[in-house]
Amino acid sequence: MVSIRSRLLVAACMLLVGHAGADSGPADSSPAGGEKDRIEALVEDLGSGDYWRRESAAAELRAIGPSAIDALLAAAERSDDLEIALAARWLVDGIPLVADSDPPEVAELVEKYVRARSSDWLPAMQRLLRVDDDAGIEPLARIVRLDRSLAASTAAAALIAAEWRRDDPSFPAIARRVAAGIGSSSRPTAAFLRGLVGFAGGDPAGIDVAAAAIDRLRSMSRERHADGRVARRVRGSSMPPGGVSLEDPVVGLPCHPAAIIERTFIAMLVAAGRRDRALVESRRLLEEAVSEPEDLLRGYRIASVLAFSAEQGVPQLAEEALAQHADAIMSRPIAMYATAMALKAAGDAGRAEALAAEARRAAADNPKLHLDAASKLSHWGEGDWARREYESLTTDPVVPDAEFVAASVMFAEHLHDLGNDAAAAACLRRLLEPAVEPAAPNRRAPPDDLLRQVGRDPRSTRSRMLFFEACAAESKGDRQAQSKLLEQALDGPAKDVDALIAAYHASADSPDKRERRKQEIRESLAVLEAEIESDPEEANALNEHAWLAANTDGDAEQAIRHSKRSLALSFDNPSYLDTLAHGQALAGQIDRAVRTQSLAARLEPHNRTIHRNLERFRTMAAQAKAQR
């Protein structure tokens, strides 16, 4: 049986929902002083023992409408009176997140978020973040304001905060949408975004607003840990303990959304010239990293903080780290390299090189750590240190087969990005055609078997090697050698996609060759389409299909669809963003291409190929603007 009190709460919920629906979502108005006091009194009356008083309070809150939302959220989160908290929660849960002004794609994503289980709602948030022309930003900011779960609100706020970069020309438009979404909310997550929006717009007081919000978030986190409460999803399923993890952009490991917000705050402090406070906040992050309970992760957490601090112009943190936490840094290659990078940024090149040399020798019995260090060093722009790690892994006969193959392939791609295609090809040739000398016989399995063991097709790897050799020939102006090498690269069923694209463009002066290349492209697209149909969750096949179509004469709209699907499966993968930008450019959406490629360049700040493509799109955008 449903109690009278439960029926009243449902009725009150429907009254408030009806009002919110009529207004197409919460308005930005905040209550005046007298009205604010009245709202607080009405919220207290939701817990009254008098039936008619409760009903009258609910009716009046309905009449007040959107101005009551924030007080109800505060009661739902923090009221010690269980009856008030329950009533406020029921009322808040009925407030729609979808607004009449939301485009259909956005409305569908918001509804997906509302219905999602805990394992699915983060992808819905991420897809909202990346809707074309930033149309999903305002609804994402609504989640910051309206979702009762502090963990969900923090995750949405972190996704938005991470979009800010100093002097980013795209952020003012984002900021306007954020302001509309958070409205008058006093939640600390919303307050932080309000401070960020103000600071980005030139208001120096915004940084103080953000600082106060950070302090409130930390206080609330301490309170929740103290009383053992676990944040729960309001609209459907429960949140896992501790909330959700986002990806640490420095080391690629999961991290708490609050850490992303705190890093944005440090970047704001540096931009405001408040480096002393930025150092204090960086120390706090370092102490948290050092206290990481898992030994393997501790090195990565420390490396992330030190590399981030160096990037933000606070490299002196490395000196303190070495003085106070040497035991936690030394013997962990990734932490040592990050410290060395910070020392270099501080101007101490000698100590940086010495520490980098020690890092190469550390944990010699764990090549996986060194393979990952090589990848991270490449991402951080430390090309020389990355090269030395790769060379060690690809020349040492005791390195296990899996790490040897992975290092050879990754090193070749690293060299290709640097424009050293001859060395890239040589690296793969050593893998595919190992020399056997009596003095040092090859102890590994046949190369084709090695590649298959790690899930790579030997034929496509050979095609990739020949593509690099063709690129080297092109750089020397030897078109005849380039053409011959591309023919060899495509002589087989497993064609490297980039080789096929290069051959297509090289055939512009020969109609017969061009038609043959088009047929090869159609065949390759069909093979990739079959792979997609057999495994729709295979992001790489989607990306390969989109890349081939976008760089030849393929279907631009299909390329965009496939590329967006790959990004839904692998959020903000820089290579996939690069592909999407090419599809958008082919479709004539050049402004979108510049925006998408800018995101890829932000995530891969030292990838020369991605940055060259960005400059090309910017030139195309400037030309289109001049023509208009």
N, C-alpha and C positions, 0 to 999 in steps of 0.2 A: 504494500500500500504506500502511496506517495503522501507524505505529511503535508499539512497546510503550509508549513514554512518552506518546504521544497517547492510547492506549487507557486508560492509567492516569488521565490527567487527566479524560477523559470519565467514567470510573467514579467518581472522587473527586467530580466535579461532581454526578453523580446521587445519590451518598450524601448530600451536603450539601443538595441540593434536597429529597430525601426527608425529611430532618429538618425543614427549613424548612416544607415543606408540611404536615407533621403538626402543626406549631405554629401554622398559619394565619398565616404571616408572621413577621418578626423580632420578638422580644420586646424589652422595654425594659431588660433586665438588662445590667449592665456587669461585666466581669471584676474580681475582687479582685486585689490586688497579686501574689500568687503565681501565680494563674491567668493573669494578664496576661503575666507573664514566660514562662510555659509556651507560651502562644499565639504569642508572638513567636518563640520557638525553633522551634515547629512550622512557622510560615510560612517561616522560613529553611530548614528541612529540605525544603520543596517544591522547592528548587533543588539538592538533594544529588545527587551522582553515583551514589549507591547506590539501586538500584531499590526494595529493600524498605524502606529508610528513607523514601523518598518516599511509598510506599504506607502505611506506618505513620503518617506525619504526616497524610496525608489522612484516614485512618480516625479518628485521634484528633480532628482538627478537626471531623469529622462528629459525634463523640460530644459535643464541647463545644457545638456548635450555634450559636445566635444570638450568644453572647458573642464569637465569632470574627469576626463580620461586619466590624466596624470595622477590625480589624487587616488583614484581607484587602483591604479597600478601600484602606487606606494603602499596602499593598504593590503593589496594582494600579496606583495612581497614581504612586508615588514610588520604587519599588525600582529600583536600578541594575542588578540581576541580571535579565536578560531572561527567564530560565527561571522565576524566582519570580514576576515580574510577569505572565507569560503564564498560569501556573497559577492565580494569584490571580484573574486576570480571568475565566478560565473558571469558576471556582467562584462568583464573585460574579454573573456573568451568568445563572447558573441559579437564583438566588434569586428567587422569585416576588414581584412587586409587588402582586398581588391577594391580599387576605385573605378568609377565609371569612366574616368579618363584614361585608364590603362589600355594600351594596345592589346589586341587578342593574344599575341605571343607572350606578353608580360603577364596578362591575367591568367593564362594557362600555367605559367611557371609559379605564380603565387599560389594558385590552387594546389599545384603539385607539392609545394612546400607545406601548405596547411595539412595535406593528407599524408605527408611522408612519415615513414618510420625514422628512427634515429640514425640509421645507416644511410638514408637517402636525402635528408633535408639539406645537408651541406652542398651536395651537387646542385640542388635547386637554387641555393643562394649564389653559388659561383656562376651559374648560367644567367641569373639575373644581372650579375655584375658585368657580363659581357654581351648583353643584348645590343644590337646595332644602335649607334648614335646615343648610347648611354641611357636608353629608355627604361632600363630596369633599375637604375640607381635610386629613384625616389621610392619605389616599393621596398627596396632593400633597406633604405633608411626607415621606412615604416616598421619593418621588423625590429630594428633597433629600438624603436619607441614602444611598440605594442606587444611584442612577445614577452610573456611574463618570465620566461626562463632567462636568468641573467647570463647563462652560458650561451644561449642562442643570440641574445642581444649583443654580447661581447664579440661573438664570431662575426656577425654581420657588420659591426662597427670596425672590426679589424680589417675585414675585406675592403671596406671603403677607405679606411685610414691609409692602407698600403698603396692606394692610388696616388697619394700626394707626393709630388716631387717639387723641389724648389724651382721656380720659373717654368713649370710645366704649362704650356699654353692650353692644354685640354682641361685643366682642373677647374677653372672658373665656371665652366658649364656644368661640371659635375657638382661643384659646390652649391649652385642654385638648386639643383635637384635634391641634394642632401638636406638643405635648409627646409625645403618644402616637406620632406618626408619626416623629419624629426619634430617639426612643429615647435611647440612650447615645452616639450618634455624636459623634465628635470632629472631624468635618470642619468647616472654618471657616464654611461656609454654615449648617450645623446649629447650630454654636456661637453664631452671631449670632442665630438665631431663639431659641435657649435664653435668651440674654441679654435679648432683646426680651420674651419671655414672662415672665421673672422681673421685669423692670422694670415691665411693664404690671400685674403682680400685686402691686406695692408693694415689691419688693426692690431697694433702691438699688444693690446690687452688680451687678445685671443689666447696667447700663450699662457697667461695666468689662469684663464678659464680652464684651459686644458690641464694645467698643473693641479688645480683643485679637483678636477674630475678624476685624474689619476690617483690622487690621494684617497678619494672616496671609494674607488674601485678596489684599491688595496685593503682598505678598512673592511669593506663588505666581504672580501675574500677571506680575510682573517676571521671574521665573525662566523662565516659558514663553515670554515674548518673547525672552529672551536666548538660549535654546537652539533657538528656531524651532519648537517643538512646536505642533501644532494639535490642539485638543481634538476628540475624536471621539465620536460617539454609540455607545454600547455595544450597545444593543438594536435593531440593524437598520442604520441608515444613518449616514453621516458628518455631523458638524456643519460648517457653513460656517466659514471662518476668522474668528476673533474671536467665535464663538458666535452668539447670537440677539439681536435688538433688540426691546425693548418700546417702548411709546409714552410719550414725555415728557408728563406730564399738564399741564404749564404751557404749552408751545407746540405740542403735538400732533405732534412729529417723532420719528422713531426715536431711541432712546438705549440704551446698554448697561445690562443688568440691574444691574451693580455700582453704577451711578450711582443707581438707585432705592434700593438698600440703603444707600448713603452718605447719601442725603437723609433716609431714615428715621432714621439715626443722628443726623443734625443735629437733627431734630425731637425725638428723645429727649433730646439735650443741652439744648435749650431748655427742655423740660418739666422737666428736673432743675435748672434754674437755672444751668447751666454755659455761659453765653453766650460767655465768652472762648474756650472750646474750640470752640463752635459757629462762631465767627467764623473760627478757624483752619481748620476743615474746609471752610467756605464758600470761603475763599480758595483752597484746593486745587482745588475745583470750578471756580472762576473761571479759574485758570491753565490748567486743561485746556480750558476753553471758548475762551480766547483763542488757544490753540495749534491750534484746529480748522483743518485745511489748506484746506478749501473755503471760499472767500470768502463765498458767499451764506449758508452754514450758520453761519458764525462769529457773525454778528449774532444769530441765533436762539439759539445756545448761550449766548451772553453774557446775552441777555434772560431766558432760562430761569433761570439761576443768580441773577440780580439780583432777578427777580420772586419766586422761591422764597424767597430770603433775606429780602426785605421781608415776605413773608407770615408767615415764621417768627419775625419780631421781631429780625432782624439787618440793619436797613436801612443801617447804617454802612458796609457793604461797598460801597455805591454811591460814597461819597466816595473810597475807595481806588481803585475802578475808574476813576473820572474822572481821578484824579491819575496813575495808572500806565498806563492803557490807553485814553486819550482817542481815539487814532487808530482803535482797533478799534471804538469806540462811535459816534463822531460820523459822520454821513452814512448811518448804518443806522437807519432809522426805528424798527424794533422794539426795538433795543438802547437807543436814546435814550428811548423811551417807558418801558421797564422801569426805566431809571435815574431818570427823572423820578418814576415811581411810588414808588421807594425813597426818593428825596429827600422826597417828600410824607409818606411814613410816618415819616421821621425828623424831621418838623416844619418842613421848609424849603419851605413852599408856594410862595413867590415864585420860587425857583430852579426848582422843579418845573414851574410854569406856563411859565416862560421856555424851559425845555428842551423841553417839549411843543410849544410854538409853533415852535421850531426843527425838531423832528421832522416837523411837518406840511409844512415847506418842503423838507426833505431829500429827495433822490432824486425830484425832481419829474417826471422823465422815466420813472418806473417806477410807474404806478398800481397794478400788482399788489401791490407791497410795501405800499402804503397801504391797499388793500382788506384784505389780511391783517392789517395793524396794527389796522384798525377792528374786525375780528372778535375779535382777541386782547384788545383794550381792553375790549370788551363782556364777554368771558369773565372778565377780571380785575376787573370792577366799576367801571371808569373810564368811566362813561356819557357825561360831557361831552366827553371827548377823543374817544371813539368817534363821538359825534354830529357833531363838527366834521369828522372824516375822511369820514364818510358824506356830509355835506352838500357837501363839496368835490367828491367823486366824482360826485355826482348833479346838480351844477349847472354843472360845468365842461364846455363843449362840446367840448374837445379830448380828453377821456377816451375811450379806445377803447370801442366798442360793448359788448364782452363784459364789461368791468369796470363800465361804466355800468349795464347790466341787473342784474348780480350785486349791485352796491352798492344799487340801488333795492330789490330784493327783500329783501336782508339788513337794510337800514335799516328797512324796513317791519316786519319781524319783531321787530327790536330795539325799536321803538316800541310794538308790540303787547304785548311782554312787560312794558314799563314802564307799561302801562295807558293809553297815549296813542293810542287807536285812531283818533281823527279825523286825527291827523298821519300815522299808518300808512296810512290809506286815501288821504290826499292824496299821499303818496309814490308809491303804485302808480298813482294817477290821472295823475300827471305822466308816468309811464312809458307808460301805455296811451293817454293822450289829450294828447300834447304840444301846447302852444300854439305857433302859428306867427305870429311878428311880423315885419313888414317890416324893422325895425331889427336883428333877430337871428333870421333864419330858421333853422328846424330843419334841421340838416345830416345827421341820422341817417336810416337806413332806416325804413320803416313799422314801428310797434311790434310788430305781429304777426310780421313777418319777423325782427326783432331777437330776440324771445323764442324763436322756433323755432331760430334759429342757436345758441342756448345750451342747447337741449334742453328748453325749458319750453313748456307748452301755454298759448297766450294765453287760451283760454276758462277754464281753471282759475285763471289769474292774475286774471282779471276777477272770477271768483266769490270769490276770496280778498279782493279789494278791497271788494266789497259786504259780505262778512262783517265786515270791520273797521268799515265804516260802520254795520252793524247793532249791533255791540258798542258803538260810540260812542252810538248812539241809546238802547240799553239802559241805559248808564251815566247818561243824563239822565232816565231814567224814561219815555221815549217808546215805549211798547210798540207803538203803531200803526205808527210809522215802522220800528221793529225788524222787525215782522212783514212789512211791505212789502219791506224791503231783503233779508230772508232769502228771500222768494219770488223776487225778482229774481236772487239769488245761485244759486238752484237751478233757474232757468229755462234749462236747457241740458243737453247730455250730459256735460259735464265739471264735476261738482259738487265744490266744496270740501268736504272731509270734515267740518271743524269747523262749516261752515255747516249741513250736514245734521244734525249732532248738536244744534246750537243750535235748529234748527227742530223737531226731534223733541221736545226738552224744552219748547219753547214751545207745543206743541200739546196739552199735558196736559189742558186744559179743553175740548177739542173732539174727540170721538170720530172724526168724519169726517176731520179733519186728521191725527189720530194714525194712522189706518189708512193714509192716503195717504203719510205719512212712513215708515211701516213698509215699504210697498211700495217706496219710493225707496231705502230702506236695503238691502232684499233685492236690488234691481237693482244697486246700487253694489257690494255684497259679491260678487255674481256676476261683475261686471266685474273686480274685483280678484282674484278666485279664478282667472279665466281668465289674467290677467297672471302670477300665481304659477305656474300650470301651464306656461305657455309659457317662463318663465324662473325656475326654482326658486331661483336664486342672487340674485334681485333683492330685497334686504333691505327696500327702501322699500315695495314692494307688500305684503310680509308685515306690516310695521309698520302701514301704513294700514288693512289689513283688520282687524288686531287692535284698533287704536284705535277704529275705527267700531263694532265689535262690543262692545268693553268699555265704551263710553260710551252704549250704547243698551240694547237688550234682546237682544243677540246671544248666541251660544254661548260661554260663558266659557271652557270647556275648550279649544275650538278657538282662541280668542283667545290663551290662554296658550301653546299649542303654536306658533302662528305667531310670537308675540312671542319665544319662546325661540329659534326658528329664526333670526329676524332678528338676535338678539344673538350667535348662533353665527357669523353672517356678519360682524357688525360689533360686536366685543367691547366691552362697557361703553359703548355709545353712550347718552348720557344720555336722549335723547328716547325711545329704544327701552326703556330701563329704566322710564321714566315710563309707557309703554304697558303693560309687563308688570305693573307695580304696579296699574294700573287693572283689568287682567284678573283678577289675584289678588283684588282687593277685590270684584269682581263675583261671583267664585266663593266668597266667604265666607272667603278665606284672608287675613284682615286683618293678622295678625302678619307674614306674608310680604310683604304689600304695604308695610307700614311699613319693613321691612328693605330691600326693593328700592328704594323711593322715597328712602330715606336714602342709598343708593349714588348715585342720580341727583343728589341735592342736593350730595353731597360732590364730585362731578365737575363740577357747575355751581353753584358756591357763590353766584353772584350772579343766578341765573335766578329771577325772582320767581314765575313760573308753577309751576315745579317745587317751590319751597318752599311755595307756597300749597297745592298738592296734598298735600305731606307733612304739613302741619298738619291738613288735613282727614282724612287717614288716621289720624293719631295720635288725633284726636278720636273717630273711629269705633272705634279699638282700645280707647280708654278706656271708651267706652260699652259695648262688648261685654264688657269685663272686669267692669264694674259689674253688668251683667245676669247674668253667670255667678256 
